[in-house]
């Protein structure tokens, strides 16, 4: 069975020239998502002050956690539950982005865990789709 949990992740957006985005590194507990040539999302606890100093006037660093919700599938059937709401092929480990339940999403994969980050205003829709489409493999 798979379990579905809702999480409120810490997310920081960095909009900066591509060369600055290329060089961004983060602590081990922060996932760096290069979502576009001039955009990086940092998922996890981040101190924005040093980042703002690094980016300076050439970009923007903002804490945007309120804009995101994480729907987390855990357990042996997590991949099966995910396959019922998306045609994306998820990596064994890492991340990808694309359509999940007809919503643009970021998908972070760890052993036994698939976290789907969606815009907060669409989270209820995605949760409803997961619960409806994957009901057979979700723990109640």
BATI-521683 format. One record per atom (N, C-alpha, C): residue number from 1; residue in three letters; atom name; x, y, z. Coordinates in steps of 0.05 Angstrom, whole numbers, m for minus. Example, Ala and Ser with C-alpha at 12.3 -4.5 7.8 and 13.67 -1.06 7.14 Angstrom:
BEGIN
SITE num residuo atomo   east  north     up
SITE   1     ALA     N    264   m114    156
SITE   1     ALA    CA    246    m90    156
SITE   1     ALA     C    264    m66    156
SITE   2     SER     N    257    m45    142
SITE   2     SER    CA    273    m21    143
SITE   2     SER     C    258      1    157
This chain:
BEGIN
SITE num residuo atomo   east  north     up
SITE   1     UNK     N     17    m24      0
SITE   1     UNK    CA      0      0      0
SITE   1     UNK     C     18     25      0
SITE   2     UNK     N      6     47     m9
SITE   2     UNK    CA     19     73     m8
SITE   2     UNK     C      4     91     11
SITE   3     UNK     N     18    109     22
SITE   3     UNK    CA      6    129     39
SITE   3     UNK     C      9    157     26
SITE   4     UNK     N    m12    173     29
SITE   4     UNK    CA    m11    201     18
SITE   4     UNK     C    m10    220     42
SITE   5     UNK     N     10    237     42
SITE   5     UNK    CA     12    258     63
SITE   5     UNK     C     15    285     49
SITE   6     UNK     N      5    306     63
SITE   6     UNK    CA      8    333     53
SITE   6     UNK     C     30    347     69
SITE   7     UNK     N     49    359     55
SITE   7     UNK    CA     71    374     68
SITE   7     UNK     C     71    403     58
SITE   8     UNK     N     81    420     74
SITE   8     UNK    CA     85    448     67
SITE   8     UNK     C    115    453     65
SITE   9     UNK     N    127    450     41
SITE   9     UNK    CA    156    452     39
SITE   9     UNK     C    166    480     41
SITE  10     UNK     N    191    482     48
SITE  10     UNK    CA    205    508     47
SITE  10     UNK     C    217    511     19
SITE  11     UNK     N    209    532      4
SITE  11     UNK    CA    217    535    m23
SITE  11     UNK     C    228    564    m27
SITE  12     UNK     N    251    566    m39
SITE  12     UNK    CA    263    592    m45
SITE  12     UNK     C    268    593    m75
SITE  13     UNK     N    259    615    m88
SITE  13     UNK    CA    263    619   m117
SITE  13     UNK     C    287    637   m121
SITE  14     UNK     N    304    629   m140
SITE  14     UNK    CA    326    646   m148
SITE  14     UNK     C    323    650   m178
SITE  15     UNK     N    320    676   m185
SITE  15     UNK    CA    318    684   m213
SITE  15     UNK     C    343    701   m219
SITE  16     UNK     N    361    690   m235
SITE  16     UNK    CA    387    703   m239
SITE  16     UNK     C    399    695   m266
SITE  17     UNK     N    420    709   m274
SITE  17     UNK    CA    433    700   m299
SITE  17     UNK     C    441    671   m298
SITE  18     UNK     N    442    658   m321
SITE  18     UNK    CA    447    630   m323
SITE  18     UNK     C    473    621   m309
SITE  19     UNK     N    494    637   m312
SITE  19     UNK    CA    520    630   m300
SITE  19     UNK     C    518    629   m270
SITE  20     UNK     N    503    647   m258
SITE  20     UNK    CA    499    646   m229
SITE  20     UNK     C    483    622   m221
SITE  21     UNK     N    462    616   m236
SITE  21     UNK    CA    445    592   m231
SITE  21     UNK     C    462    567   m233
SITE  22     UNK     N    480    566   m253
SITE  22     UNK    CA    497    543   m257
SITE  22     UNK     C    514    537   m232
SITE  23     UNK     N    523    558   m218
SITE  23     UNK    CA    541    554   m196
SITE  23     UNK     C    528    551   m169
SITE  24     UNK     N    502    551   m168
SITE  24     UNK    CA    489    549   m141
SITE  24     UNK     C    492    522   m129
SITE  25     UNK     N    500    521   m104
SITE  25     UNK    CA    502    497    m89
SITE  25     UNK     C    487    501    m63
SITE  26     UNK     N    480    479    m50
SITE  26     UNK    CA    464    482    m25
SITE  26     UNK     C    472    460     m6
SITE  27     UNK     N    463    463     19
SITE  27     UNK    CA    468    443     39
SITE  27     UNK     C    456    416     32
SITE  28     UNK     N    465    395     45
SITE  28     UNK    CA    455    368     39
SITE  28     UNK     C    425    365     42
SITE  29     UNK     N    413    380     60
SITE  29     UNK    CA    384    377     64
SITE  29     UNK     C    367    396     46
SITE  30     UNK     N    380    407     26
SITE  30     UNK    CA    366    425      6
SITE  30     UNK     C    369    413    m21
SITE  31     UNK     N    346    411    m35
SITE  31     UNK    CA    346    400    m63
SITE  31     UNK     C    347    424    m82
SITE  32     UNK     N    366    424   m101
SITE  32     UNK    CA    368    445   m120
SITE  32     UNK     C    354    437   m146
SITE  33     UNK     N    333    451   m154
SITE  33     UNK    CA    318    445   m178
SITE  33     UNK     C    324    467   m199
SITE  34     UNK     N    338    460   m219
SITE  34     UNK    CA    343    479   m241
SITE  34     UNK     C    319    476   m260
SITE  35     UNK     N    300    493   m257
SITE  35     UNK    CA    274    491   m271
SITE  35     UNK     C    274    506   m298
SITE  36     UNK     N    292    524   m302
SITE  36     UNK    CA    294    539   m327
SITE  36     UNK     C    322    551   m328
SITE  37     UNK     N    330    561   m352
SITE  37     UNK    CA    358    571   m354
SITE  37     UNK     C    365    593   m334
SITE  38     UNK     N    346    609   m326
SITE  38     UNK    CA    351    631   m307
SITE  38     UNK     C    335    628   m282
SITE  39     UNK     N    327    603   m275
SITE  39     UNK    CA    311    599   m251
SITE  39     UNK     C    319    573   m236
SITE  40     UNK     N    322    576   m210
SITE  40     UNK    CA    327    554   m193
SITE  40     UNK     C    308    555   m169
SITE  41     UNK     N    297    532   m162
SITE  41     UNK    CA    281    529   m138
SITE  41     UNK     C    298    513   m118
SITE  42     UNK     N    300    523    m93
SITE  42     UNK    CA    314    509    m72
SITE  42     UNK     C    293    499    m53
SITE  43     UNK     N    291    473    m49
SITE  43     UNK    CA    271    461    m32
SITE  43     UNK     C    285    451     m7
SITE  44     UNK     N    278    464     15
SITE  44     UNK    CA    291    458     40
SITE  44     UNK     C    298    484     54
SITE  45     UNK     N    308    482     79
SITE  45     UNK    CA    314    506     94
SITE  45     UNK     C    338    521     82
SITE  46     UNK     N    333    547     75
SITE  46     UNK    CA    354    563     63
SITE  46     UNK     C    354    591     76
SITE  47     UNK     N    379    601     82
SITE  47     UNK    CA    382    628     91
SITE  47     UNK     C    385    645     66
SITE  48     UNK     N    365    663     61
SITE  48     UNK    CA    365    678     36
SITE  48     UNK     C    385    701     36
SITE  49     UNK     N    394    711     59
SITE  49     UNK    CA    412    734     60
SITE  49     UNK     C    437    729     44
SITE  50     UNK     N    452    707     48
SITE  50     UNK    CA    476    703     31
SITE  50     UNK     C    470    701      2
SITE  51     UNK     N    447    688     m5
SITE  51     UNK    CA    440    685    m33
SITE  51     UNK     C    434    712    m46
SITE  52     UNK     N    421    729    m31
SITE  52     UNK    CA    415    756    m41
SITE  52     UNK     C    441    771    m47
SITE  53     UNK     N    461    767    m29
SITE  53     UNK    CA    487    780    m33
SITE  53     UNK     C    501    769    m57
SITE  54     UNK     N    499    743    m62
SITE  54     UNK    CA    511    730    m85
SITE  54     UNK     C    498    739   m111
SITE  55     UNK     N    472    741   m111
SITE  55     UNK    CA    458    749   m136
SITE  55     UNK     C    459    778   m141
SITE  56     UNK     N    458    794   m119
SITE  56     UNK    CA    461    823   m122
SITE  56     UNK     C    438    835   m138
SITE  57     UNK     N    445    856   m153
SITE  57     UNK    CA    426    870   m170
SITE  57     UNK     C    419    855   m195
SITE  58     UNK     N    433    834   m201
SITE  58     UNK    CA    428    820   m226
SITE  58     UNK     C    406    799   m225
SITE  59     UNK     N    393    796   m202
SITE  59     UNK    CA    373    776   m200
SITE  59     UNK     C    354    781   m176
SITE  60     UNK     N    339    760   m170
SITE  60     UNK    CA    320    761   m149
SITE  60     UNK     C    320    735   m133
SITE  61     UNK     N    319    738   m106
SITE  61     UNK    CA    318    715    m88
SITE  61     UNK     C    294    720    m70
SITE  62     UNK     N    275    701    m71
SITE  62     UNK    CA    251    704    m54
SITE  62     UNK     C    243    678    m42
SITE  63     UNK     N    234    679    m17
SITE  63     UNK    CA    223    656     m4
SITE  63     UNK     C    194    654    m13
SITE  64     UNK     N    187    631    m26
SITE  64     UNK    CA    161    628    m39
SITE  64     UNK     C    146    603    m29
SITE  65     UNK     N    151    595     m4
SITE  65     UNK    CA    139    571      7
SITE  65     UNK     C    109    572      6
SITE  66     UNK     N     96    595     10
SITE  66     UNK    CA     67    597     10
SITE  66     UNK     C     55    589    m17
SITE  67     UNK     N     71    589    m38
SITE  67     UNK    CA     61    584    m65
SITE  67     UNK     C     61    554    m71
SITE  68     UNK     N     72    537    m54
SITE  68     UNK    CA     76    508    m60
SITE  68     UNK     C     64    490    m38
SITE  69     UNK     N     54    467    m47
SITE  69     UNK    CA     45    446    m29
SITE  69     UNK     C     57    420    m39
SITE  70     UNK     N     66    403    m21
SITE  70     UNK    CA     77    377    m28
SITE  70     UNK     C     57    355    m22
SITE  71     UNK     N     52    339    m42
SITE  71     UNK    CA     36    315    m38
SITE  71     UNK     C     55    292    m39
SITE  72     UNK     N     58    278    m16
SITE  72     UNK    CA     79    258    m14
SITE  72     UNK     C     67    230    m14
SITE  73     UNK     N     76    213    m32
SITE  73     UNK    CA     68    185    m33
SITE  73     UNK     C     91    169    m22
SITE  74     UNK     N     85    152     m2
SITE  74     UNK    CA    106    136     10
SITE  74     UNK     C     96    107     11
SITE  75     UNK     N    115     89     10
SITE  75     UNK    CA    109     61     13
SITE  75     UNK     C    115     45    m13
SITE  76     UNK     N    112     19    m12
SITE  76     UNK    CA    118      2    m35
SITE  76     UNK     C    102      8    m59
SITE  77     UNK     N     77     16    m56
SITE  77     UNK    CA     60     22    m79
SITE  77     UNK     C     60     51    m88
SITE  78     UNK     N     79     67    m77
SITE  78     UNK    CA     80     95    m85
SITE  78     UNK     C     84     99   m116
SITE  79     UNK     N    102     83   m128
SITE  79     UNK    CA    105     86   m158
SITE  79     UNK     C     79     79   m173
SITE  80     UNK     N     64     59   m163
SITE  80     UNK    CA     39     51   m176
SITE  80     UNK     C     18     73   m173
SITE  81     UNK     N     17     85   m149
SITE  81     UNK    CA     m2    107   m144
SITE  81     UNK     C      5    130   m162
SITE  82     UNK     N     31    137   m164
SITE  82     UNK    CA     39    159   m181
SITE  82     UNK     C     32    154   m210
SITE  83     UNK     N     37    129   m220
SITE  83     UNK    CA     31    122   m248
SITE  83     UNK     C      2    126   m255
SITE  84     UNK     N    m16    126   m236
SITE  84     UNK    CA    m44    129   m241
SITE  84     UNK     C    m52    158   m245
SITE  85     UNK     N    m34    177   m239
SITE  85     UNK    CA    m41    205   m242
SITE  85     UNK     C    m22    220   m261
SITE  86     UNK     N     m2    205   m272
SITE  86     UNK    CA     17    219   m289
SITE  86     UNK     C     30    199   m308
SITE  87     UNK     N     36    208   m332
SITE  87     UNK    CA     51    192   m351
SITE  87     UNK     C     81    196   m349
SITE  88     UNK     N     90    214   m331
SITE  88     UNK    CA    118    219   m328
SITE  88     UNK     C    133    194   m319
SITE  89     UNK     N    156    190   m329
SITE  89     UNK    CA    173    169   m319
SITE  89     UNK     C    191    181   m298
SITE  90     UNK     N    188    172   m274
SITE  90     UNK    CA    203    184   m252
SITE  90     UNK     C    230    170   m250
SITE  91     UNK     N    251    184   m243
SITE  91     UNK    CA    277    171   m239
SITE  91     UNK     C    277    155   m214
SITE  92     UNK     N    296    137   m211
SITE  92     UNK    CA    299    122   m186
SITE  92     UNK     C    306    140   m163
SITE  93     UNK     N    321    161   m169
SITE  93     UNK    CA    329    181   m149
SITE  93     UNK     C    333    207   m164
SITE  94     UNK     N    324    229   m152
SITE  94     UNK    CA    327    255   m165
SITE  94     UNK     C    301    269   m169
SITE  95     UNK     N    298    283   m191
SITE  95     UNK    CA    274    298   m195
SITE  95     UNK     C    268    302   m225
SITE  96     UNK     N    243    308   m231
SITE  96     UNK    CA    235    315   m258
SITE  96     UNK     C    211    334   m255
SITE  97     UNK     N    203    345   m277
SITE  97     UNK    CA    180    363   m277
SITE  97     UNK     C    162    357   m301
SITE  98     UNK     N    137    361   m298
SITE  98     UNK    CA    118    356   m319
SITE  98     UNK     C     90    355   m309
SITE  99     UNK     N     72    343   m324
SITE  99     UNK    CA     43    342   m317
SITE  99     UNK     C     37    320   m298
SITE 100     UNK     N     23    327   m276
SITE 100     UNK    CA     13    308   m257
SITE 100     UNK     C    m16    316   m251
SITE 101     UNK     N    m34    299   m257
SITE 101     UNK    CA    m63    305   m253
SITE 101     UNK     C    m71    330   m268
SITE 102     UNK     N    m60    334   m291
SITE 102     UNK    CA    m65    357   m309
SITE 102     UNK     C    m54    384   m298
SITE 103     UNK     N    m35    382   m280
SITE 103     UNK    CA    m23    406   m267
SITE 103     UNK     C      7    404   m271
SITE 104     UNK     N     20    427   m277
SITE 104     UNK    CA     49    428   m278
SITE 104     UNK     C     60    424   m250
SITE 105     UNK     N     79    405   m248
SITE 105     UNK    CA     89    397   m221
SITE 105     UNK     C    118    391   m222
SITE 106     UNK     N    131    393   m199
SITE 106     UNK    CA    158    383   m195
SITE 106     UNK     C    156    358   m179
SITE 107     UNK     N    171    337   m187
SITE 107     UNK    CA    169    311   m174
SITE 107     UNK     C    196    303   m164
SITE 108     UNK     N    199    300   m137
SITE 108     UNK    CA    224    294   m124
SITE 108     UNK     C    222    265   m115
SITE 109     UNK     N    242    249   m122
SITE 109     UNK    CA    241    220   m116
SITE 109     UNK     C    264    212    m98
SITE 110     UNK     N    258    199    m77
SITE 110     UNK    CA    277    187    m58
SITE 110     UNK     C    269    158    m54
SITE 111     UNK     N    286    141    m44
SITE 111     UNK    CA    277    113    m39
SITE 111     UNK     C    252    112    m22
SITE 112     UNK     N    231     99    m33
SITE 112     UNK    CA    206     95    m19
SITE 112     UNK     C    189    120    m16
SITE 113     UNK     N    195    141    m31
SITE 113     UNK    CA    181    167    m28
SITE 113     UNK     C    180    182    m54
SITE 114     UNK     N    157    191    m62
SITE 114     UNK    CA    154    209    m85
SITE 114     UNK     C    139    234    m76
SITE 115     UNK     N    152    257    m77
SITE 115     UNK    CA    140    282    m68
SITE 115     UNK     C    133    298    m93
SITE 116     UNK     N    107    305    m96
SITE 116     UNK    CA     97    321   m118
SITE 116     UNK     C     92    349   m108
SITE 117     UNK     N    108    368   m118
SITE 117     UNK    CA    105    396   m111
SITE 117     UNK     C     87    409   m132
SITE 118     UNK     N     65    421   m122
SITE 118     UNK    CA     46    434   m140
SITE 118     UNK     C     40    462   m130
SITE 119     UNK     N     31    480   m148
SITE 119     UNK    CA     23    507   m138
SITE 119     UNK     C      1    504   m118
SITE 120     UNK     N      3    519    m96
SITE 120     UNK    CA    m16    516    m74
SITE 120     UNK     C    m45    519    m82
SITE 121     UNK     N    m51    536   m101
SITE 121     UNK    CA    m78    540   m109
SITE 121     UNK     C    m90    516   m124
SITE 122     UNK     N    m73    497   m132
SITE 122     UNK    CA    m83    473   m146
SITE 122     UNK     C    m79    447   m129
SITE 123     UNK     N    m70    450   m105
SITE 123     UNK    CA    m64    426    m89
SITE 123     UNK     C    m89    410    m83
SITE 124     UNK     N   m111    423    m77
SITE 124     UNK    CA   m136    408    m71
SITE 124     UNK     C   m144    391    m95
SITE 125     UNK     N   m142    402   m119
SITE 125     UNK    CA   m148    387   m143
SITE 125     UNK     C   m131    362   m146
SITE 126     UNK     N   m104    366   m142
SITE 126     UNK    CA    m86    343   m145
SITE 126     UNK     C    m91    322   m124
SITE 127     UNK     N    m95    331    m99
SITE 127     UNK    CA   m101    312    m78
SITE 127     UNK     C   m126    296    m85
SITE 128     UNK     N   m147    309    m94
SITE 128     UNK    CA   m172    296   m101
SITE 128     UNK     C   m167    275   m123
SITE 129     UNK     N   m151    282   m143
SITE 129     UNK    CA   m145    264   m165
SITE 129     UNK     C   m129    240   m155
SITE 130     UNK     N   m109    244   m138
SITE 130     UNK    CA    m94    222   m127
SITE 130     UNK     C   m112    203   m112
SITE 131     UNK     N   m129    214    m94
SITE 131     UNK    CA   m147    197    m78
SITE 131     UNK     C   m167    182    m96
SITE 132     UNK     N   m176    194   m117
SITE 132     UNK    CA   m195    180   m135
SITE 132     UNK     C   m181    160   m153
SITE 133     UNK     N   m160    167   m166
SITE 133     UNK    CA   m147    150   m186
SITE 133     UNK     C   m130    128   m173
SITE 134     UNK     N   m120    132   m149
SITE 134     UNK    CA   m102    113   m137
SITE 134     UNK     C   m115    100   m112
SITE 135     UNK     N   m141    102   m110
SITE 135     UNK    CA   m155     91    m86
SITE 135     UNK     C   m148     62    m80
SITE 136     UNK     N   m145     46   m101
SITE 136     UNK    CA   m140     17    m97
SITE 136     UNK     C   m113     11    m84
SITE 137     UNK     N    m94     29    m87
SITE 137     UNK    CA    m67     24    m75
SITE 137     UNK     C    m60     43    m52
SITE 138     UNK     N    m79     61    m45
SITE 138     UNK    CA    m74     79    m22
SITE 138     UNK     C    m85     67      4
SITE 139     UNK     N    m70     70     25
SITE 139     UNK    CA    m80     62     52
SITE 139     UNK     C   m101     82     60
SITE 140     UNK     N   m122     72     73
SITE 140     UNK    CA   m144     90     80
SITE 140     UNK     C   m139    106    104
